[in-house]
Amino acid sequence: MSTKPDSVLSLALAGIQEPFRSRIVEKYLSLRESYIGGAFDATGLRAGVFAEVILRMLQEILTGAHVPFGTHIKNFEEECVKLQRLPQTAGHESLRVVIPRSLSFLYTIRNKRGIGHAGGDIEANRIDATTCVRVADWICCELIRLYYGVSLEEAQGFVDALSVRELPSVWSVGGKSRVLDTSLDYKSQALLLLYSHSEQVVLSEDLREWIEYPEVARFAQRILDPLHRDRLVEWDRDNDAVTLSPKGARHVEDRIFKKSRAN
């Protein structure tokens, strides 16, 4: 069985009919791809498109009809409110109320934060883009929970497996992670790997093995100590665990991604 992100998500959303399922998968992965590449403005735009697909799906599920694809949704907010006003018998509360409210919030960020509008008074930034991604994450988790029949925690596991932090330049194989861009130095490789595992701590020994640092005795001195001193990582010597800091994440996004793409 294929384990590509689109295949995994399509399987998890198998209970959702076409043409909605394939569009949800495509738009969701697209917005996360733009986020990981630092294209925050594009992330906001793609989040808006994702929201429009979800809205149409909800309309079809709850009312039996939806605004056709290719037809502009004249008043997105009002369409969300219409769903919230439907009787309880129309469908699950999450489909009627909670998801529409999250869509309204997502669309508001896309429209009111200067995203995609020339001369916008507020520049799209990391916080806006991150918020868009997290809301989209939650929506996908909720849909997986409802249509795949799993708990919210299990649904989150599906989404975590699709995380944008599974970078094209990072390859997971046999319980190990490898940086495919061999032009990066050891410190950059370590930071990139920690970024790809940002939801968890990584043992320093695992990190050394993943980047294949040749001098075991000097790994801490030459790699971990400088990164910890610069506050790019937190190295817990007692537990031998390494965690990427917010400063380290920005370093990866602003410098290492750009360098890797240039190569």
N, C-alpha and C positions, 0 to 999 in steps of 0.2 A: 504494500500500500504506500502511496506517495505521502511524504511527510512535509511537503511544501506548505508554507503558511496559508496559501489560498485554499489548498485541499483540506487542511486541518479545520480552518474556520468554516468552510462549506459543509463539512461533515457535522460540525457542532451546530450548525444552523439548518440542518437537513429538514426540519419541520416547517420551514418557511418556504412558501411556493415561489417559483420563478414567475416573472423576471426579477423579483425583488432580491432573492438570495444572492445571485451572482453580482448584482449591482452593489449590495451592501458590502460584500467581501472586497470587491474592487475598490470602492471609494474609501473604505476603512483602511485598507492596507496602503492606499495611495497617500492619505493624509499623514499616516505615521511615517511613511518613507520620506515625505517632505520635511517632517519635524526632525528626524534623525540627521538629515542633511543640513540642518540649520536654516532652511527656507521657511521662516516663520510666517511671512505674509502668505505664501502658498498654502501653508498648513491651515490658516484661517479660511481661505477660500475653499479648500477641499472639505473642511469641516462643514461649511454651509451646504455643499453639494450632498455630503453624507446625510445631513439632517433632512434635506428635501426627499431623499430616497426613503428614509425611515418614515417620514410623515405620510408619504404615499402608501407605504405598506400598511401603516396603521389604519388609514382611511379604508383601504380595501378589506382588511380583516374585520373592522368594526362596523362598517356601513355597506360593504359590498361594492363600493365604487371609489375611484381615486382620480385625482387630477392627472391626466395622461402625461407620460414622459414626453418631454419636448414642448410641453405647454407651461408657460410661466405661472407660478403660484403667486397670485396677485397680493394676497395679504397672509403671510406665513403665520403671524401671531394669531390672527383670527381663526385660521384653520386649526391651530392647536387648541384654541379655546372651544371650538365646536366639538372636538373630541372629548374634552373634559366635561361637557354638558350632556353627553350621551347617558342613557340610563344604565344602571349596573348590569342589566341583562345583556348589554351589547358586547361585553367582554371583560377580561381581567382588569382589575383596577390599575395595574401597572401600565397596561396598554392604553387605557382610557385617560389616566390622570398623570401618573408619575413620569413616564417617558415623554409625553407631550410637553410637560413643564420643563423637562431637561432640554428638549429640542428648542423650546422658546428661548431658554438661556443661551444655548449654543449659538443660535442664530443671531441673538442680540450682540454677542461678542463679535461675530463675523461682520455685522452691519454698523456697529457703533464705536468700534475701536480703530477706525482708520484703515481697516484691512480691505484692500482691494479698491480703495477710493482715492483718486488723485487729490492731493491737497488735504488729506485727513490730518486733523490736528494732533492725533496721537499715533505714533509709529508702532506698528505691530512688533511685539517683542517676545522674548522667551516665555514670560509669564502668561501672556495671552495664548500663545500657541500650546503651552503645556496644559493650560486649562481646557482648551479645545480637545486635546488628545485624551485627557483624563475623563471628560464627559463622554466622549465617544467610546472609551474603554468600558465605562459603566453601562452604557446602553447595550453594547455587545454582550457584556456579562449577563445583563438582565434577560436579553433575548435567548441566550444560550440556556440560562436557568429555566426559562419558561418552555422552550421548545425542544430542549434536549433532556429535560427531566432530571437535572442535577441540582445540587445545592449551589448557593452563591459562591461558596469557597471553591467548589470544583469548577464552576464557570470561570472564576478568576484564574484558575490554573490553566485553562485553555488560552485565555488572553495573555497570560504571562508567557506561555510557550510561543506566542506570536510577537512578543515584545519587539519594538523597534530597536531595542538594544541588542537583538540578534543581528549584528551588522554584517553587511556583505563582506567586510574585511576580516570578520571573525568566524572561524569554523569550529564547531563543536563535534568531536569525534572520539568515540571510545572513552567517554568520561573525562576527556581533556578538552581544552580550548586552545586554538592556535590563531595567531595573527597572520593573515595571508600576505600582507604587505611587508615584505622582508626588508624594505628600505628604512623602516622605522627603527630607531634605536631601542635599547632595552627598556629604558624608562617609559618611552611612549607606548611601547607594546604592553607594558604592565598597566599603564593607565587605561588604555583601550580595553584590555581584558576586564579590568575592574568596572569600567563603564558598562560593559556587556553583562555584568553580573551585579548591577547596582542595587538590586533588591535583596542582596545577601552579602555576608562577609566571605572573604576568601582566605584560606590558610596561606601563609607566606610560602610554605614549602610547595604547595600546589602552584602558586603564582610563579615561583622560580622554575618549576618543571615545565610549565606551559610556555614560558618564553625561552626555555632551554638556556638559561644563564649558566655559563660553563664553570664558574668559580663558586662552589657552594659556600665556602667560608666567607667570601666577600660580598655575597648578595645583599645582606642586610646593610653593610657599611656603604656600598656603592649605589644601591638602588633604593632600598626602603628608607634608610635614614634621610637622604636628601629630599625624597618625596614627602616624608613626614614633616621634616623641618620647614618645608615650603608650604605646608598645610594643604597639599594636594591629596594626601591620603591620611587616614588615621590608622596608625599601626599599634595595635594592642599587643604589647610584648608578652604580657602574662598569658594571653590565650593564643598568641601567635597568629592573630587575625588581622586582615587588612581590609579597610573600607574606603571607598572613594568619597572625597569631600565634595560639597557644592562647588568649591573653587576648582577642584580637580575636574569635575564634570564640565565646567565652563572652559577649562583648558583644553579638554578633549574636543569639545564642539567648535571652539574658536580657532584652534591651532592644528590639532592632529588630523581632524577631518579634512581641513583644507589642504594640508600637506599630502595626505593620502590620496585625495582626489586628483591633485596635481600630477601625481605619479601614475 
